[in-house]
């Protein structure tokens, strides 16, 4: 019922509440959830898919179902291509839909054999998930654990579900997140959701994975290119004062995961405590030029170190963060069929170790309503053209 996720010596919150889906219907488990949730702790629920009817969450199957539920003109004009994020340049690229999903299961590479990491965010491109994929939507909602909080339609403790009719409501999902992934940390162009902070609570379920194996030719090419990246990092450090800390990293997993010896994990999560946010922000401002974002260029300007969503902390960055500021995130592997509850106000980041399909929905719990309101005001203080401000406050 608990999973080790941190090694803090000054607190007793190193283990996260991690019940099985069959147990969450018990009244005492809801009380346990509330005990941890009130403290601002994430919760992991195992084996969510065991109790579902068994719809296929394979992306190509869902794409075909999606095409059947839209009119023919939309299907031909909009469904043949998708706009994906290239994780190396962090720019949008248009990709043939079939090619994207084939790359999900088989992998894609650039001409130099460097893995090409693509991701779809908030797919399908509509707030009508319920209309376009009705069976998958119903199955997802029925599978949600602790539905008193998470059910977007009728959750009795979901404040967002209680907003009056006629009021413009924010788009809380459900939404798909489909992205490629490989086990090794590349250092550049990893399949990641960069560090960010949501203005509401959220639950994220991993519904499908595909393991992509690199060929020996790719492995050799990646090793050579990584060496060139190290040399470039050293040159930038000496020539411009930019110090990239990734070059000496050999290990790919935080120590907290080494004892598990478990290959079933598919997504690596780092979730920070709310009380550690000031120190985390201080670290990011101090080291911002060590991170790369648009066009894989070093970050040179910071409006808000977390809301900019331009930083992903590698293994080495997390070690430096603990050494310099004494803080560390909860770090754990999300496995197929697991739901992760993320409290509002907890900065978090994710790296895919396999190609992953996740479905997420936002909600607003009574315990975190003050935090949601505080974050809403914080987003309002961002510059008017700030992307996070537009995304979060558009509704």
C-alpha positions in Angstrom: 0.0 0.0 0.0 3.1 2.3 0.0 5.8 3.0 -2.5 9.1 4.5 -1.7 9.6 7.7 -3.7 12.2 9.8 -1.8 15.1 9.7 0.6 14.6 12.7 2.8 16.2 12.4 6.2 14.2 15.2 7.8 10.7 14.1 7.1 8.4 11.1 7.1 6.8 11.5 3.7 9.2 9.4 1.7 6.5 6.8 0.9 3.5 7.5 -1.2 0.0 5.9 -0.6 -0.3 3.3 -3.3 -3.5 1.2 -3.0 -4.9 -1.4 -5.4 -7.9 -0.4 -7.5 -9.9 -3.2 -6.0 -9.5 -1.6 -2.5 -10.4 2.0 -3.3 -14.1 1.3 -3.0 -13.7 0.6 0.6 -14.7 3.5 2.9 -11.5 3.2 4.9 -9.4 3.6 1.7 -11.2 6.9 0.9 -10.3 8.1 4.4 -6.7 7.1 3.8 -6.7 8.9 0.5 -8.1 12.0 2.1 -5.4 11.8 4.9 -2.6 12.0 2.3 -4.4 14.3 -0.1 -4.9 16.9 2.7 -1.1 16.9 3.2 -0.6 17.7 -0.5 0.9 14.3 -1.3 0.5 12.5 -4.6 -1.3 9.2 -4.6 -0.7 6.2 -7.0 -3.5 3.6 -7.6 -2.5 0.3 -9.1 -4.2 -2.1 -11.6 -6.8 0.3 -12.8 -7.4 -1.5 -16.1 -8.2 -4.8 -14.4 -11.7 -3.8 -13.7 -12.6 -2.3 -17.2 -14.5 -4.0 -20.0 -11.2 -4.2 -22.0 -11.5 -1.7 -24.8 -8.3 -1.4 -26.8 -6.2 1.7 -26.0 -3.8 1.0 -28.8 -3.5 4.4 -30.5 -4.1 3.2 -34.1 -7.3 1.5 -33.0 -8.5 4.7 -31.3 -7.6 6.7 -34.4 -9.8 4.4 -36.6 -12.6 4.7 -34.1 -12.2 8.5 -34.1 -12.4 8.5 -38.0 -15.7 6.6 -37.8 -17.2 9.2 -35.5 -16.5 12.3 -37.5 -18.0 13.4 -40.8 -16.2 12.4 -44.0 -15.0 15.9 -44.9 -13.4 16.3 -41.4 -11.9 12.8 -41.6 -10.2 13.5 -44.9 -9.0 17.0 -44.2 -8.1 16.9 -40.5 -7.6 13.3 -39.5 -4.9 12.4 -42.1 -2.3 14.5 -40.3 -1.5 15.5 -36.7 0.5 18.4 -35.3 3.0 16.9 -32.9 5.8 18.4 -30.8 9.3 17.5 -31.7 11.0 17.1 -28.3 14.4 18.0 -29.6 13.5 21.4 -31.1 10.3 21.8 -29.0 8.6 23.0 -32.1 5.4 21.8 -33.8 5.7 19.5 -36.8 3.0 18.1 -39.1 3.2 14.4 -39.4 1.0 11.9 -41.3 -1.2 10.3 -38.7 -0.4 6.7 -39.7 3.4 7.5 -39.8 3.1 9.0 -36.3 1.4 5.9 -34.8 3.8 3.6 -36.6 6.7 5.5 -35.0 5.0 5.1 -31.7 5.4 1.3 -31.9 8.6 1.0 -34.1 10.5 4.2 -33.4 11.6 7.1 -35.7 15.1 8.5 -36.2 16.7 11.5 -37.8 19.2 11.1 -40.7 22.0 10.8 -38.2 20.2 8.0 -36.3 19.4 10.1 -33.3 16.0 9.0 -31.9 13.2 11.3 -33.0 10.9 11.9 -30.1 7.4 13.1 -31.0 4.4 13.7 -28.7 0.7 14.6 -29.1 -0.7 16.8 -26.4 -4.4 17.2 -25.7 -5.4 14.8 -28.5 -7.9 14.5 -30.2 -7.9 18.2 -31.3 -11.2 19.1 -29.7 -12.9 19.5 -26.4 -15.4 16.9 -27.6 -13.6 13.8 -26.4 -17.0 12.5 -25.2 -18.5 12.8 -28.7 -15.5 11.6 -30.7 -14.6 8.6 -28.6 -17.7 7.9 -26.5 -16.9 4.3 -25.5 -13.3 5.1 -24.5 -14.5 8.2 -22.6 -17.1 6.2 -20.7 -14.6 3.4 -19.9 -12.0 5.9 -18.7 -14.5 7.7 -16.4 -15.8 4.4 -15.0 -12.2 3.3 -14.3 -11.3 6.5 -12.3 -10.5 5.7 -8.7 -11.8 7.8 -5.8 -14.6 9.0 -8.1 -16.0 11.2 -5.3 -13.1 13.5 -6.4 -12.2 12.6 -9.9 -15.4 12.0 -11.8 -15.8 15.1 -14.0 -19.5 14.6 -14.3 -20.9 13.7 -10.9 -18.0 13.7 -8.4 -19.7 14.9 -5.2 -16.3 16.3 -4.0 -15.3 17.7 -7.4 -16.0 21.4 -7.1 -15.5 21.8 -10.9 -18.4 19.4 -11.5 -20.7 21.6 -9.4 -20.4 24.9 -11.4 -23.8 26.3 -12.4 -25.2 25.6 -15.8 -24.6 28.5 -18.2 -21.3 29.4 -16.7 -18.3 29.1 -19.0 -16.4 26.1 -17.6 -12.7 25.4 -18.2 -11.8 22.4 -20.3 -10.8 19.9 -17.7 -10.7 16.9 -20.0 -10.5 14.0 -20.3 -7.6 14.3 -22.8 -5.0 12.0 -24.4 -1.3 12.4 -24.1 0.5 10.1 -26.7 4.3 10.2 -26.9 7.3 8.2 -27.9 9.9 7.1 -25.3 13.1 5.1 -24.8 14.8 4.0 -21.5 18.1 5.9 -21.8 18.2 9.5 -20.9 19.5 11.3 -24.0 20.2 14.6 -22.4 18.7 16.4 -25.4 15.4 15.7 -27.1 14.2 13.3 -24.4 10.5 12.5 -24.6 9.4 14.6 -21.6 6.7 16.8 -20.2 8.9 19.6 -18.8 8.6 20.9 -15.3 5.3 22.7 -14.8 2.5 23.3 -12.3 -1.2 22.9 -13.0 -3.8 25.3 -11.5 -6.1 22.4 -10.6 -5.8 18.8 -9.3 -5.3 16.1 -11.9 -5.4 12.3 -12.3 -3.4 10.6 -15.0 -3.8 7.0 -16.1 -1.3 5.1 -18.2 -3.5 3.1 -20.6 -1.1 1.7 -23.2 2.6 1.3 -23.8 4.9 0.1 -26.6 8.6 -0.8 -26.1 11.0 0.5 -28.8 14.4 -1.2 -29.1 17.3 0.7 -30.7 19.4 -1.1 -33.2 23.1 -1.6 -32.5 23.8 1.0 -35.3 21.6 3.5 -33.5 23.2 2.8 -30.1 26.6 3.4 -31.6 25.5 6.6 -33.3 23.8 7.9 -30.1 27.0 7.3 -28.1 29.1 9.3 -30.7 26.6 12.1 -30.8 26.4 12.3 -27.0 30.2 12.7 -27.0 29.8 15.7 -29.4 27.2 17.2 -27.1 29.6 16.9 -24.2 32.3 18.8 -26.3 29.8 21.5 -27.2 28.7 21.9 -23.6 32.3 22.3 -22.5 32.9 24.9 -25.3 29.8 26.9 -24.3 30.9 26.7 -20.6 34.3 28.1 -21.4 33.2 30.5 -24.1 30.0 32.0 -22.8 29.7 31.1 -19.2 27.0 28.5 -19.9 27.6 25.5 -17.8 25.7 22.4 -18.9 25.8 19.8 -16.2 24.7 16.8 -18.2 28.0 15.8 -19.7 29.3 13.6 -16.9 26.1 11.7 -16.3 26.4 8.0 -16.9 23.5 6.6 -14.9 19.9 6.9 -16.2 17.9 6.3 -13.0 17.7 8.1 -9.7 19.0 6.0 -6.8 15.5 5.7 -5.4 14.6 3.4 -8.3 17.6 1.2 -8.3 16.3 -1.2 -5.6 13.2 -2.0 -7.6 15.1 -3.8 -10.5 11.8 -3.5 -12.3 11.4 -3.3 -16.1 7.7 -2.8 -16.1 7.8 0.9 -15.4 7.0 3.1 -18.4 7.0 6.7 -17.3 9.4 8.4 -14.8 7.7 11.0 -12.6 9.2 13.7 -10.4 6.7 15.6 -8.3 7.9 18.3 -5.9 6.3 19.3 -2.6 4.6 22.7 -2.4 6.8 23.8 0.5 9.9 23.2 -1.6 8.8 25.5 -4.5 10.7 28.6 -3.4 14.0 26.7 -3.2 13.2 24.9 -6.5 12.6 28.3 -8.2 15.8 29.7 -6.8 17.8 26.7 -8.2 16.2 27.1 -11.6 17.0 30.8 -11.8 20.5 30.1 -10.7 21.1 27.4 -13.3 18.6 28.4 -16.1 21.3 28.6 -18.8 22.1 24.9 -18.3 18.8 24.0 -19.8 17.8 23.8 -23.5 14.4 24.6 -24.9 13.3 26.1 -28.2 15.4 24.9 -31.2 17.5 23.1 -28.5 19.2 26.4 -27.6 20.2 27.3 -24.0 17.5 29.1 -22.0 18.6 32.7 -21.8 15.5 34.4 -20.4 13.2 33.4 -17.5 9.9 35.0 -16.7 8.8 32.4 -14.3 11.2 29.3 -13.7 8.3 26.9 -13.5 5.5 28.4 -15.5 7.8 28.9 -18.5 7.9 25.1 -18.9 11.3 25.3 -20.4 13.3 23.1 -17.9 13.6 19.4 -17.4 15.8 18.3 -14.5 18.0 15.4 -15.4 19.4 13.0 -12.9 22.5 15.2 -12.5 20.3 18.3 -11.9 18.3 16.6 -9.2 21.6 15.6 -7.5 22.8 19.2 -7.6 19.5 20.4 -6.4 19.7 18.2 -3.3 23.3 19.1 -2.7 22.8 22.9 -3.0 19.3 23.4 -1.6 18.5 20.2 0.3 15.3 19.3 -1.5 14.3 16.4 -3.8 11.1 15.4 -5.5 9.0 12.3 -5.1 10.4 10.1 -7.9 8.7 6.9 -9.1 7.9 4.8 -12.1 4.3 4.7 -13.4 3.4 1.3 -14.7 0.7 0.3 -17.2 -2.7 0.6 -15.6 -1.6 2.9 -12.8 -3.3 6.2 -12.0 -1.3 9.1 -10.6 -3.1 11.8 -8.6 -1.2 15.1 -8.6 -2.3 17.8 -6.1 -2.7 21.4 -7.4 0.4 23.5 -6.8 2.9 20.6 -6.9 5.4 21.1 -9.8 6.1 18.0 -11.7 7.8 16.6 -14.8 7.6 13.2 -16.7 10.0 11.3 -19.0 8.7 8.4 -21.0 10.8 5.2 -20.9 8.5 3.6 -23.4 6.0 4.9 -25.9 3.0 5.8 -23.7 -0.6 6.6 -24.1 -2.0 8.4 -21.0 -5.4 9.8 -20.4 -5.9 12.6 -17.8 -8.6 14.6 -16.3 -8.5 17.7 -14.1 -10.7 18.3 -11.0 -10.9 20.7 -8.1 -11.0 19.2 -4.6 -12.2 21.0 -1.5 -8.8 20.5 0.1 -7.0 22.4 -2.7 -9.5 25.1 -3.6 -7.3 27.8 -2.0 -4.3 26.6 -3.9 -6.2 26.6 -7.1 -7.3 30.2 -6.5 -3.7 31.2 -5.6 -2.3 29.7 -8.8 -5.0 31.3 -10.9 -3.9 34.7 -9.6 -0.2 33.7 -10.1 -0.9 32.9 -13.8 -2.7 36.2 -14.2 0.5 38.0 -13.1 2.4 36.5 -16.0 3.0 38.7 -19.1 -0.1 38.9 -21.3 1.7 37.1 -24.2 3.1 34.3 -21.9 2.1 30.9 -23.4 1.2 29.4 -20.0 -1.0 32.4 -19.2 -2.9 31.9 -22.4 -3.2 28.2 -22.0 -4.4 28.2 -18.4 -6.7 31.3 -18.4 -8.2 31.0 -21.8 -11.4 29.5 -20.3 
